[in-house]
């Protein structure tokens, strides 16, 4: 993962590459996007992730953590644990879903920028979802209180359900343009590590180019593909790449993701259905 310019971003991005990130990807693909399923059983989850390198213990521990974080709901059917998405989990995946499957996830925005100043300390149980949503919305932190995103972002729609009503007065939201003496590339480099983002694109391209010939099952492939793509989107909000480099690789990454996802989605669903019937 990329090394951020402040510790909060670093911690959050490391978490995005963790077991929880992969589990959120699984729940997004096979519960949030499903019209039939209302829950996932633990044994289905373990089987579906059996080729991802995650241990059963890590999966079970993380599921418990996600329940405590109010991302998942758990109920028992005899000795079987059934997991469904909480309202908070559904909203988190909903915000991510819009950009993950966007027709133009790296489209260049207008010259305006959205600034968000958070003057109050958020509760620990809110901060994780707050920061993940901001990242998926294109924001990066300039410092511990000031966040910035390219374009005109509807911040209230992004986070309104997370913030207690009394704390809205502590949020200050601006639409702004850089002054003439502030170059856009300087602004971008203040908030984002451009070379590391470029490197992430190249790693994504290198790893997934020709992946249709891999020996792994399609189910494993699509989980890892969407997880890697989500992490990439959290790091590159759609920066004005043409101003950074005429060879900016975002479009190449986008083409690879869309081709592989469309190629694998149906077969991955069939493989998950088989797990449901036989495990």
N, C-alpha and C positions, 0 to 999 in steps of 0.2 A: 504494500500500500504506500501511497505517497506520504512523504514527511511534511506535515503541515507547518504553517508559520506560527501557530500557537497551540498550546497543549490541549485545549478543548477539542479542536478539530482533529488532532492526532489521535486522541483517545476514542473519539466517535468513529473515525474512519477505520481504526483497528477493530472496533466492535462490529462494524459493517462487514468485515471479512471473516467474522467468527462463525461459530456453529449457529448462533441465533440468526445471522443473516441468511444462511442456507435454509434454516427451518422456515423463515418468513417467505423465502422464495418458494419452497414446497407448498406452504399453505396458500400462497398467492396463486400458484399454478393449478392446484388440485382441490381447493376448497373455495377460495374467493371467486375464481373464474368458473366454478362448476355450478350448474343449475340443479343438479341432483343431490350432491353430497351436503350433509348438514354437519358432519364431524369427520375427524380422522382418528383411527385407533392407533395406539402406540406401536403395535406390531406392524401396522402398515407403514408408519413413518420410518421405523428402524429398517424395514426391508427395502423401502424406496431409496434410502440413503446408504445402503450397505456397500456400495462401490464408490462412495465419495471420500473414503478415508476417515470418516467420523466413527468413533467408537459408540457402542450402545450406551455406555455409561455417560458419555458426553451429551448424547442426544437426550437421555432421560433427565439429566441434571438441568440442561438448558430449557427443556419443556417446563420444568418446575419454576425456573427463573422467569420465564415468560408469563406464567400464570400470576406470579407475584408482581410482575410489572404491569399486570392488567392488559396484556396483549392477547392472552388466550383464556378461555373458560374450560374448566375440567369437570366432568361428572363420571360416575362409575356405573357400569352395567355389570353387576357381579364383580369379578376380579379384573375386568377390562376397563381401562381408562379411555375415555372419549374426549377429544379436544376439539373445540370450536373457537371461532374468532370472537373476541369481545367487541363491543362497539368501538373501543379505541383501536383495536387491531384492525378492524374493518376500515376505519378511517385512515389509518396509516397506510394500508395497502392500496386504498382508493387513490390517495394522493400520489403514491409511487406508480400505480398502474397507468395513470394518464400520461406520464412522461416516458415510462419504459416502452410503451407501445405507440408513442407519438409518431406521426408521419414525418415530422422534422424535429427530432430531439435536440439537435445542435444548431437550430436555425439562429441566425444572427438577429439580435434584438435591435430596436431603435437606439438612438443616441442617449436616451434617458437611462438612469439607474435608480433602483429602489434602495433606500437606506432605512434600516430599522435600528432604533436605539432602545435597548432593554435596560431600564434603570433599576429594576428590582431583581433580587435574587430569586430564582424559581425553585420550587420544591424539587427534591431529588427525583421523585417519581414522575414529574412532569418534564424535567430537563431533557431526558433521553429522547422522548418522542418529539419534543420541541425542536431539538437540534437536527434530528433526522429529517423532519419535515422541511425545515429551512434549507437543508442541503439539497433535498429532492426538488425544492422550489427554486434552486439556483443560487442560494446565498452562501457566502463565505464570511468568516469573522475577521474584521480588521483588528479588533481588540476584544476584550472580554464582554463589551456591551454593544459594540457597533457592528452590524452585519450589512452586507451589500450584495446586490444581485443585478445582473444586466437586465434592462427592459423594465416594463411596468408590471410589477408582480402584485397580485391581490393578496396582501399579507393577511388580512382579516379572514378571508375564505380559507387560507392555508392553516391557520392556527387557532381560530376563534373558539373551537370546542375544547382546547387544551388549557386556556388561560382563564382562571377565575375572574368573574366579572369585575371585581374590585381592582384587579391588576391591569386592566386595560388602560387606565389612566397613566400607567408607568411605561407604556409603549409609545414611542414617537416614530411616525412613519413619514418619509419624505420621498418625493419624486424630484430628481435633480439631474443636471447636466454638468460635466466637468467645465471649469473655467478655462479660458484660453491658455493660461499659464500652467495648467495641469494636463499633461499628455495622457491619453487613454492608456497607453501601454504602461505608464508608471502606476496608474490606478490599479490596473489588472495585476501587475507584479506585486503590489502591496498586499493584495488579498489572496492571490493564488500563486502557487509555484508552477509556472508555465512549463519549465523543462521537465518537471516530474509528471505533469499531466500529459505532455507529449510522449514521455516514456511509457506511461500507462496505456496510451492508445497503441503504441507500437507493440507492446507486450500482448495486448488483446488481439491485435491483427495477426501477429506471429503465431500465437497459441491456437487461434481458431481458423486460420487459413488451412484449407484442406481437411478440416475436422470431420467431414462426412465419411472419411475412410477409417475413422478410429474404431478400435475393437470394443470400446465400452458400449454398454447398452444405451439406447436412445434416451431412456428416462434419466439416467445419470448425466448424460451429455446436456440435456436441456436444462436441468436444475443448475448445473455449473455454469452454463452459458448465460442464463438469465441473472444468476448471482453476480457473475463477473461484469455483465452489462450494467446492472444496477450500481455496483461500486464505481464503475467508470462514470456514469451519469452524475453520481454524487460529487465527483471530483471536477468534472467539466460541465458547468451549467449552461453551456452554449455561448462561450466567450467569442468575441468578434475575431475569429481566427484569421481572417484575411488581413487584419491589421497586425497580427502577430507574425504570420508566416504564410506565404502563398501556398506552401505545401502542407498546411495544417491537416493532420490525418483524420479528423473527426468523421468526415464523410465516408472514408474507407471503412472505418469501424462500424458505422451505421449500416452500410451495405452488407457486410459480413453477418452482422447480427440478424438482420431481417431475412436474409437468405436461409440461414441455418434454422432459425426459429420456425419459419414457415415449412421447412422441409421436415422438421422433427416433431412438431406439435401433435399431430394426429397419432403417430406411432407411440409417442410417450404416454398419451392418454390410454391407449390400448394396454400398454405394459402396466400402468397403474391399476387399471381395471382388473387385470389378471392377478395382481397382488391382493386386491380386495376379495376376490373369489377363492383364492387358494391358501392364503396365509392365515 
